[in-house]
């Protein structure tokens, strides 16, 4: 018995070692599967970002996809970026094999998004009950939330390709906007649904509509100005801002242009006050800034003299009935009774009134259009949901996001914007979530409590005469 005991121990140890060696490949396989899923999520998200900034409704219509036009099957009624976002969300839920836990972790720090999703779900039920098209609220109100939930789970290194994709697609749209403005030839015909718009000089590029393009580019400019970390080299950032700012004259969006100029004027005023109060500025920087201001003033006066911006300036003196259309928008509510406005009037009557009042291009106010489409109750609910969503977005973003939120409110109050079927809200949300994330403060190690020993009594030292100290 004494000889067999060590043998059993040896066998048990061998079996344990064999079991541990058998479990190692399984763990490595799980790790490799998770890495593969992460790579797939990044690839699908990259495709979603590129599609959102290049495949507008006009581009899809030109490709014979019935996204905004009547006809076609159900699969054509959702944006390709929405499909890619759904796929990335499913991959994220399957990554660790615990979809319920993944959902719990996603909403643990974003509880306000639950309010938005509840309001959206109530609106979805109304769409089914009243038998109205529900794909409008998926692309417009659900897509931005899913994009944020995915982006917030990414590390800064994983977000970097998405940020570069935004820079590349926006610069491509700006270049196309300049080409369309100076050549008079459109890459993609300008359409509103199935209606072809002719005689419009404003560029649209791949973003579908001049107002959409000017709003996206305006938000991009404010992000570059208010957060220099997006493009640290000043020799690249300043020309990029000037290049983008000039494109607003080509896209022709007055609301975006005036909002951007207002924000820049406020920043200039604050910087002037700081200089008056004694802020120190390097001499080379001051000289460069003065030279840049004189050069910019010269370029602006030359452009005005050559008449490059005459079309845009005429928009402020002759808006071709745009102001009257906004007055007609508010007057339209007077044609409905309160009982009709509770859950939304009949769409047939709404379309007839729009044609009668000259609102063929849409109701140019987000809240009025929502009341006409969804009713007063659901307009209040969706406004509450969007408010909670933006509070959560601002909480996770840099302070510069407040300027883009101001632009979003101006766009919503002065155009069709998010009340129709489009992805403009998702585009603006992507700019905030990817270009303006809140930088996490570096973790500070807690101070170590050093237990100080009580002072020890000095040993008794016999006094030695100085002349015998080193003897």
C-alpha positions in Angstrom: 0.0 0.0 0.0 2.9 2.3 0.7 4.1 1.8 -2.8 0.8 2.3 -4.6 0.0 5.7 -2.9 2.7 7.6 -4.8 1.6 5.9 -8.0 -2.0 7.1 -7.5 -0.8 10.6 -6.8 1.3 10.5 -9.9 -1.6 9.3 -12.0 -4.0 11.9 -10.5 -1.4 14.6 -11.2 -0.9 13.3 -14.8 -4.7 13.3 -15.3 -5.0 16.9 -13.9 -2.1 18.0 -16.1 -3.8 16.3 -19.1 -7.1 18.0 -18.3 -5.4 21.4 -18.1 -3.7 20.8 -21.4 -7.0 19.8 -22.9 -8.7 23.0 -21.8 -6.1 25.4 -23.2 -7.1 25.0 -26.9 -10.7 25.5 -26.0 -10.0 28.8 -24.3 -7.8 29.9 -27.2 -10.6 29.0 -29.6 -13.0 31.1 -27.6 -10.5 34.0 -27.6 -9.9 33.7 -31.3 -13.7 33.6 -32.0 -14.3 36.8 -29.9 -11.4 38.5 -31.8 -13.0 37.4 -35.1 -16.4 38.7 -34.1 -14.8 42.1 -33.1 -13.1 42.3 -36.4 -16.4 41.6 -38.2 -18.2 44.3 -36.1 -15.5 46.8 -37.0 -15.8 46.0 -40.7 -19.6 46.2 -40.7 -19.6 49.4 -38.8 -17.1 50.9 -41.2 -19.4 50.0 -44.0 -22.3 51.5 -42.2 -20.5 54.8 -41.7 -19.4 55.0 -45.3 -23.0 54.2 -46.5 -24.6 56.8 -44.2 -22.4 59.6 -45.6 -22.5 58.5 -49.3 -25.7 56.7 -50.0 -28.4 59.3 -49.6 -32.0 59.0 -50.7 -31.2 60.7 -54.0 -28.3 58.3 -54.6 -30.5 55.3 -53.9 -33.2 56.6 -56.2 -30.6 57.1 -58.9 -29.5 53.5 -58.4 -33.2 52.4 -59.0 -33.7 51.5 -55.4 -37.2 52.4 -54.2 -36.1 53.9 -50.9 -38.1 57.2 -51.1 -40.2 56.5 -54.2 -43.4 54.4 -54.4 -43.1 50.7 -55.4 -40.5 48.1 -54.7 -40.5 45.6 -51.9 -40.1 46.0 -48.2 -36.3 45.4 -48.2 -35.8 48.6 -50.3 -37.5 50.8 -47.7 -34.7 50.7 -45.2 -31.3 52.3 -45.7 -28.3 50.1 -46.3 -26.6 51.7 -43.2 -29.5 50.6 -41.1 -29.1 47.0 -42.3 -25.3 47.2 -41.5 -26.1 48.6 -38.0 -28.5 45.8 -37.3 -25.9 43.2 -38.3 -23.3 44.8 -36.1 -25.7 44.8 -33.2 -26.5 41.1 -33.6 -22.7 40.3 -33.8 -22.2 42.3 -30.6 -24.9 40.3 -28.8 -23.4 37.0 -29.9 -19.8 37.9 -29.2 -19.7 36.5 -25.6 -22.6 34.1 -25.9 -24.7 36.2 -23.4 -27.0 38.5 -25.3 -29.1 39.4 -22.2 -26.0 40.3 -20.2 -24.7 42.3 -23.2 -28.0 44.3 -23.3 -27.8 44.8 -19.5 -24.3 46.1 -19.8 -25.2 48.4 -22.7 -28.0 50.1 -20.8 -26.5 50.1 -17.3 -24.8 53.5 -17.9 -27.3 54.8 -20.4 -30.7 54.5 -18.7 -32.1 57.6 -20.4 -32.0 55.7 -23.7 -34.7 53.4 -22.3 -37.1 56.4 -22.2 -36.3 57.2 -25.8 -36.9 53.5 -26.9 -40.1 53.4 -24.9 -41.4 56.5 -26.7 -40.3 55.1 -30.0 -42.0 51.8 -29.3 -45.3 53.5 -28.5 -45.0 55.4 -31.8 -44.3 52.1 -33.6 -47.5 50.6 -32.2 -49.5 53.6 -33.5 -48.0 53.1 -37.0 -49.2 49.5 -37.0 -52.7 50.3 -35.6 -53.3 53.1 -38.1 -51.7 51.1 -40.9 -49.1 53.8 -41.8 -45.6 53.3 -43.1 -43.3 52.5 -40.1 -39.9 52.5 -41.9 -39.8 56.3 -41.4 -39.3 56.0 -37.7 -36.7 53.2 -38.0 -34.2 55.2 -40.1 -34.9 58.5 -38.4 -35.3 57.7 -34.7 -33.9 54.2 -34.1 -30.8 54.2 -36.2 -29.0 56.9 -34.2 -29.5 55.1 -30.9 -28.2 51.8 -32.2 -25.1 53.6 -33.6 -24.4 55.2 -30.3 -24.7 52.0 -28.4 -22.2 50.3 -30.7 -19.8 53.2 -30.7 -19.8 53.6 -27.0 -18.6 50.0 -26.6 -15.6 50.6 -28.8 -12.1 51.4 -27.6 -10.3 54.6 -29.0 -8.2 52.4 -31.2 -11.3 50.7 -32.7 -12.9 54.1 -33.3 -10.0 55.4 -35.3 -10.9 53.8 -38.6 -14.4 55.1 -38.3 -13.1 58.7 -37.6 -10.9 58.4 -40.7 -13.9 57.2 -42.7 -15.9 60.4 -41.6 -13.0 62.7 -42.7 -12.7 60.9 -46.1 -16.4 60.8 -46.9 -17.0 64.4 -45.9 -14.0 65.7 -47.8 -15.2 63.8 -50.8 -18.6 65.4 -50.5 -17.0 68.9 -50.2 -15.0 68.3 -53.3 -18.0 67.2 -55.2 -19.9 70.2 -53.9 -17.3 72.6 -55.3 -17.3 70.7 -58.6 -21.1 70.9 -58.9 -21.2 74.6 -58.0 -18.5 75.8 -60.5 -19.4 73.4 -63.3 -23.1 73.5 -63.1 -23.3 69.7 -63.6 -24.7 67.4 -60.9 -23.1 64.0 -60.1 -26.5 62.8 -58.8 -29.8 64.4 -60.0 -31.6 66.3 -57.2 -34.9 64.6 -56.4 -37.5 64.9 -53.7 -39.1 61.5 -53.6 -40.0 60.8 -57.2 -40.1 64.5 -58.2 -37.0 65.7 -60.2 -36.0 69.2 -59.1 -34.6 71.4 -61.9 -33.2 74.9 -61.9 -31.5 74.5 -58.5 -28.0 75.9 -58.4 -27.1 74.7 -54.9 -24.9 71.6 -54.7 -26.0 68.5 -52.9 -23.0 66.1 -53.6 -23.7 62.6 -52.2 -25.7 63.8 -49.3 -29.0 64.1 -51.2 -30.1 67.6 -50.5 -28.4 71.0 -50.3 -29.8 71.7 -46.8 -28.7 68.3 -45.6 -25.2 68.8 -47.0 -24.8 72.3 -45.5 -26.0 71.0 -42.1 -23.5 68.1 -42.1 -20.6 70.3 -43.3 -21.5 73.0 -40.8 -21.4 70.5 -37.9 -18.0 69.2 -39.2 -16.6 72.8 -39.2 -17.7 73.5 -35.7 -16.2 70.2 -34.5 -12.8 71.1 -36.1 -12.9 74.6 -34.6 -14.0 73.7 -31.1 -11.9 70.5 -30.6 -8.5 71.0 -32.2 -7.5 67.5 -31.1 -9.4 66.1 -34.1 -6.6 67.5 -36.3 -3.7 68.7 -34.1 -1.4 70.1 -36.8 -2.5 73.7 -37.1 -1.0 74.0 -40.6 -3.5 71.3 -41.7 -6.5 72.2 -39.5 -6.8 75.9 -40.5 -6.8 75.3 -44.3 -9.2 72.4 -43.8 -11.6 74.7 -41.8 -11.3 77.4 -44.5 -11.9 74.9 -47.3 -15.0 73.5 -45.6 -16.3 76.9 -44.7 -16.1 78.0 -48.3 -18.2 75.0 -49.4 -21.2 76.3 -47.4 -21.5 79.0 -50.0 -21.7 76.2 -52.6 -24.3 74.1 -50.7 -26.3 77.3 -50.1 -27.7 76.5 -46.6 -28.4 79.8 -44.9 -29.3 78.3 -41.5 -26.1 76.3 -41.3 -24.0 79.2 -42.5 -25.4 81.7 -40.1 -25.2 79.3 -37.2 -21.5 78.5 -37.9 -20.7 82.2 -38.3 -22.5 83.0 -35.0 -20.4 80.3 -33.2 -17.2 81.6 -34.7 -18.0 85.2 -33.8 -18.7 84.1 -30.2 -15.4 82.3 -30.1 -13.6 85.3 -31.5 -15.2 87.6 -29.0 -14.2 85.3 -26.1 -10.7 85.2 -27.3 -10.6 89.0 -27.6 -11.8 89.3 -24.0 -9.0 86.9 -22.9 -6.4 88.9 -24.7 -7.6 92.2 -23.2 -7.4 90.6 -19.7 -3.8 89.7 -20.3 -3.6 86.3 -22.0 -0.1 85.6 -23.3 0.3 84.6 -26.9 3.5 83.4 -28.6 4.9 86.1 -30.9 5.1 83.7 -33.9 1.5 82.6 -33.4 0.3 86.3 -33.2 2.1 87.2 -36.4 0.8 84.1 -38.2 -2.8 84.9 -37.1 -2.6 88.5 -38.3 -1.2 87.4 -41.7 -3.9 84.7 -42.0 -6.7 87.3 -41.2 -5.4 89.7 -43.9 -5.0 86.9 -46.4 -8.6 85.6 -45.6 -10.0 89.1 -46.0 -8.3 89.5 -49.3 -9.6 86.2 -50.6 -13.2 87.1 -49.5 -13.1 90.5 -51.2 -11.7 88.9 -54.3 -14.5 86.3 -54.4 -17.1 89.0 -53.9 -15.6 91.1 -56.7 -15.6 88.2 -59.1 -19.2 87.3 -58.2 -18.5 83.8 -56.9 -20.9 84.1 -54.0 -23.5 86.2 -55.7 -26.0 83.3 -55.9 -25.7 82.7 -52.2 -26.0 86.4 -51.3 -29.2 86.6 -53.4 -30.7 83.9 -51.2 -30.8 86.5 -48.3 -32.6 89.1 -50.4 -34.8 86.8 -52.6 -35.5 83.5 -51.0 -38.0 82.4 -53.7 -40.9 82.1 -51.3 -39.1 80.2 -48.6 -40.2 82.6 -45.9 -43.8 82.4 -47.1 -43.6 78.6 -47.0 -42.7 78.7 -43.3 -45.6 81.0 -42.6 -47.9 78.6 -44.5 -46.5 75.8 -42.4 -47.8 77.3 -39.1 -51.1 78.4 -40.9 -51.7 74.8 -41.9 -52.5 73.7 -38.3 -55.5 76.1 -38.4 -57.2 73.9 -41.0 -57.5 70.9 -38.6 -59.7 70.3 -35.6 -58.3 69.4 -32.2 -59.8 65.9 -32.5 -57.8 65.4 -35.7 -54.5 66.6 -34.2 -54.6 64.3 -31.2 -53.5 61.2 -33.2 -52.8 62.8 -36.5 -55.2 63.7 -39.4 -55.9 61.7 -42.4 -52.8 61.6 -44.7 -54.9 62.1 -47.8 -56.3 65.4 -46.4 -52.8 66.4 -45.3 -51.4 65.9 -48.9 -54.3 67.9 -50.4 -53.7 70.8 -48.0 -50.0 70.8 -48.6 -50.6 71.2 -52.4 -53.2 73.9 -51.7 -50.9 75.9 -49.5 -47.9 75.5 -51.8 -46.0 73.1 -49.5 -45.1 70.5 -52.2 -41.6 70.2 -50.9 -42.6 69.4 -47.4 -43.6 71.1 -44.1 -40.5 73.1 -43.1 -40.7 72.6 -39.3 -40.0 69.4 -37.4 -42.6 69.8 -34.7 -45.4 71.0 -37.0 -44.7 68.1 -39.4 -44.7 65.6 -36.6 -48.1 66.9 -35.3 -49.5 66.5 -38.8 -48.0 63.0 -39.3 -48.1 61.4 -35.8 -50.4 63.6 -33.8 -49.9 65.8 -30.8 -49.5 63.1 -28.2 -46.8 61.2 -30.1 -45.1 64.4 -31.0 -44.7 65.2 -27.2 -43.5 61.6 -26.6 -40.9 61.6 -29.4 -39.7 65.1 -28.3 -39.3 63.7 -24.7 -37.5 60.7 -26.1 -35.1 62.7 -28.2 -34.4 65.0 -25.2 -33.4 62.1 -23.1 -31.3 60.7 -26.0 -29.4 64.0 -26.4 -28.9 64.4 -22.7 -27.2 61.0 -22.7 -25.2 61.8 -25.8 -24.0 65.1 -24.3 -23.0 63.4 -21.1 -20.6 61.2 -23.1 -19.3 64.0 -25.4 -17.0 66.9 -25.3 -18.4 70.4 -24.5 -18.2 71.3 -28.2 -21.2 69.0 -28.8 -23.4 71.8 -27.4 -22.7 73.9 -30.5 -23.7 71.0 -32.8 -26.9 70.6 -30.7 -27.7 74.2 -31.4 -27.3 73.6 -35.1 -29.6 70.6 -34.8 -32.3 72.7 -33.2 -31.9 75.4 -35.8 -32.2 72.8 -38.6 -35.3 71.2 -37.0 -37.0 74.5 -36.6 -36.4 75.8 -40.2 -36.6 72.7 -42.5 -38.3 69.4 -43.1 -35.2 67.8 -41.4 -36.0 64.8 -39.2 -39.7 64.8 -39.7 -39.4 63.0 -43.1 -37.7 59.7 -43.9 -33.9 60.4 -44.0 -30.7 59.6 -42.1 -29.7 63.2 -41.3 -30.1 62.8 -37.6 -27.9 59.7 -37.7 -25.2 61.6 -39.6 -25.1 64.4 -37.0 -25.1 61.9 -34.2 -22.2 60.1 -35.7 -20.2 63.4 -35.9 -20.7 63.9 -32.2 -20.1 60.4 -31.1 -17.0 59.8 -33.2 -15.4 63.3 -33.4 -16.3 64.7 -30.0 -16.1 61.9 -27.4 -15.5 62.9 -23.8 -11.9 62.2 -22.9 -11.7 60.1 -19.8 -9.6 61.5 -17.0 -6.5 59.4 -16.3 -7.0 57.1 -13.3 -5.2 58.4 -10.2 -3.8 55.8 -7.9 -5.1 56.2 -4.4 -2.5 57.5 -1.9 -0.8 54.8 -0.1 -1.1 55.0 3.7 2.4 54.7 5.0 2.3 53.5 8.6 4.9 55.7 10.3 6.8 54.0 13.0 6.9 55.8 16.3 10.2 57.6 16.9 12.7 55.4 18.5 14.7 56.6 21.4 18.2 57.6 20.3 20.8 55.3 21.8 23.0 56.6 24.4 26.2 57.8 22.8 29.2 58.6 24.9 30.6 62.0 24.3 33.9 61.9 22.6 36.3 64.9 22.6 36.6 66.6 19.2 40.3 66.0 19.0 39.7 62.2 19.5 36.7 61.8 17.2 38.6 60.4 14.1 41.4 58.9 16.1 
